[in-house]
Amino acid sequence: MNTEVVRRQYLDAMGITAWASRYRLPNALETPACEWEDATPTPVSPSQRLHTLLDDAQQAEQARKNAPPAAQSSPASVRALLDDAPVKTALAAPPSSAPLTTPVTESTEPSREPVTFTLSCFCLSERWLSLHVGQLSAQEQTLLANLYRAAGVLLSHPLQQMRFTWPPMAGGPAPEAPLEEARDGIHAFISGAAGRNEWTLERVLWWGDAEASPLSEVLDIAEGRSRTLELPVWQGPSLAPLLESADAKRALLPSLLALGQQW
């Protein structure tokens, strides 16, 4: 009997009307007599529902007034529930005359200093990427080609300069993490150029000093590798001082010859 009542309740919840025969059809067997529980709830008038809500509100207000003060505001108890720490130990500690000090944690928020730079890059035979600060003059480009030729790096075509400036839009909104966005920007620029020109990049040749430009920080060079571009890095001096110093060129020659052996 209980199973039938539950079945009818499920049917009512699903919106399916249950039909039961109340009249005996001609030549049909007699239905066994049974008692059916009426699962239909007794209708409640709107006024009764209103009085019920008012009574519930009064009971809740009375229970709140009768509650002890410690149960109403006990931050130590709440912290104990969150941290799963005993409360009695903290409450039973003797008072100390020493002033309470709150440990100060160092902020790890990224720097919001604006990052601006101009980058010139050359791809050597679709393998190595030569990166420089700013835009190279014609003399610097000639010097760069001669340096690669002296190192034994034979180029399949003349050097072609590509320039990238960050930020791409002047006067735009200030980013929340300028350094991270600059790294994403230069990575997207190099990846896009490599995809369009079918480059297979193996190495980055970075000509620049650490203090000359924020590019060193943007490239994120550590242990001979750029974590921004995910490529190994060979580093040389800027080209502008090399134009005026023959001694600097001679000092750079052994490093260039070692680089040419890897070509």
N, C-alpha and C positions, 0 to 999 in steps of 0.2 A: 504494500500500500504506500509506504514512504517513497519507494522508487518511482511510482506513478506521479506522486505529487512533485518530486524533484524534476521529473521529465516535463511536466506541464509548466513548471516555473522557467525551465530553460527555453521552452517554446515561446512563452510569453516574453522573455527577455530578447529573443531573436525576432519578435514581431510576428510569430506564426500562431494563428488562432487554432486552439485545440477544440475539436468537435466530438461530442459524445452523443450516442443515440439515446433518445428519451422515449421513443415509441417503438413498439414491437411490430415488425413488418409481418405481413401475412406469410404463414407457413415457415416462420423462422423460429429457431430454438430460443428458449427463454434465456435472457441474460442473467447471469448470477447476480444476486443482490449484493451490493457493496455500498459503503459510505464514501462519498467524495468530499475532500476538504476544499473549501473555497479559498483559493490562494489570492483572490482579488482583495487588495487592501481597502480598508474602510475609508471612504472619502473624508477628507478633513477640510473644513471651511477655511477661507482666508483669515477670518478673525481668530480661529483657534491656532493657526500657524503663527500669527503675530504674537499672541499671548505666550506661546511656547518659546519664541525667540527672546521675548522680554524676560521671561523667567530664567533662561539660560544665561543671559547677560548679567542679571542680578547675582546669580550663583557664582559666576566667574569673578565678579567684583568683590564679593564677600570672601571668596577663597584667597584672593590677592591681598586683601587687608589683613586676614588672619595669618598669612605666611610670616615666618620669622624674618627679621631684618637681614641676617647673614645670608639667607637664601635669595634675597632680592638682589643684592650687589655684593658679590664675592669674586673679585678678579682672580684671587689666588686659586679658588676652586675651579674656575673656568680654565686657567692655565694648566692646572693639574690634570683636568680631563683631556686637554689637547696634547700636552707633552707627556702624559702618563707618568707624572712625577708625584711623590708624596707631598701632601700639603702640611701635615703635622710637623714635619721637620723644619720647614720654613717658619711656621708660626711659633714654634717653641724655641727658636734661636734667641739667645739673650741679646739685648740691645747693646750696640757698640758705640763708643764715643767718636770713633773715626768717621769722617765724612764718607758717604757713599759715592763711589765714582762709577760712571758708566763707561765700559770699554768703547773706545772710538775705533771704528773700522775704516780702513782706507777705501776711498771711493775708486771703483773700477770702471767708471763711466768713460766711454771713449771721448777723445778730445774733439771739440767742435771748432777748432781753428780752421779757417778756409784753406783749401788746398788748390793752388793754381800752378800750372806749368805748361810748357810747350815741348813736345817731343818730336824729334826727327828720327826716322828709321829707314834702313836700307836692308834689303834681303839679298844675301849672297848666294847665288845659284839655287835659290829656293830651299836652302838648308839652314844657313846661319842668319841670325837677325842682329844687325848692328844698330844700337840705340844711342842717341845723343841728346843733350840738353839744348833746347832752343832750335833755331833754324840755322843750318850750316851755310857759310858763305861759299863762293866758288873756290876760293883758295883752300878752305878746309876740306871741301869735297875732293879736290885734286890731291891734297896731302893724304886723305884717307885711302884713295885708290892706290897711291904709291906705297903706302904702308902695307896694304894687303898684298900687293905685288911683290914687295920685298920679303914678306913672310912665306911666299909660295902659295898663296890663296889665289888660284886662277879662276876668274869670274867668267861665266858664260855670256854675260851681257853687261853693259856699263851700269854704274850705280844710278838708281832712280830714287830720289828723295820723296818720302811720304811724311806728312806732318800731322800731328794730333795735338789739339789744344784742350785743356781742361780748366774750368768747366765748359761744356759745349755752348751754353747760353749765358751771356753776360746779364747780370741783374736778376737772375732767377731766384727762387726761394732757397733759403739757407738749408742745407741738408742736416739731418740729425747726426750722422756719422760721416763727415767729409772724407776722411781717409779711406774708410771702407768703400764708399761710393766711387772714389777715384780709382781704387784698385779694380773694382768691378768694371769701370769704364775702360781702363786701359786693356784689361783682359778681353773685353768684348771687341775693342778695336783691333787688337792683334788677331784674335780668333776669326773675326770677319774677313780681314785682309788675307789670312791664310786660306780660308775657305774659298774666297773669290779667285785667288791666283793659284790655287792648288799647291800651296807650299807644304813641305814636310819639314817642319822646324825641329832642329836637333840641339841648338845652342843659342845663347844670347851673348853678344859682345857689347858690354856696357862701358862706354867711354864717358866717364864723369867722376867727379869727386863726391864724397859723401856730403860735404857741406855746400856744394854748388847749387843744389836744387832739391826740392822735396821728392824728386823722382826716385832717389835711393830708398826712401821710406815707402814710396808707393810700390816699387818693385819688390820690396820685402825680401832683400837678399840676406841669406843666412847659410853659412857653411857651403859657400860656392854654388848656391841654387836660389833661383827666384821662386818664392812660394806663390807669388801672384800669377806668373806665367807658367809655372810648373816646368821650368827648363833649367839646365845647368848654365852657370854664368862665368864668363871670362871678363875680368875688369881691367881697363886701361885708363890712362889719364885723359883729361880733356884735350881736344885738338888745338884750341887757341894757344896754350903755352908752348906746344910743340912747334908752332910756326916760327917762334922767336928764339928757340933754343936748340942748337945742334947737339949739345950734350944730352938733353932730354931724349932726343931721338936715338942716340947711341945707347943710352941706358935702357931704352924700351926694346931694342933690337933682340936681345936674347929671349925675352918673353914672346915676341912676335914669331921668332923661329920655332919655339916650342909649340906655339899655336898652329903654325903651318904644318907641323908634323901630324897634327890631329885632323887636318883637312883631308 
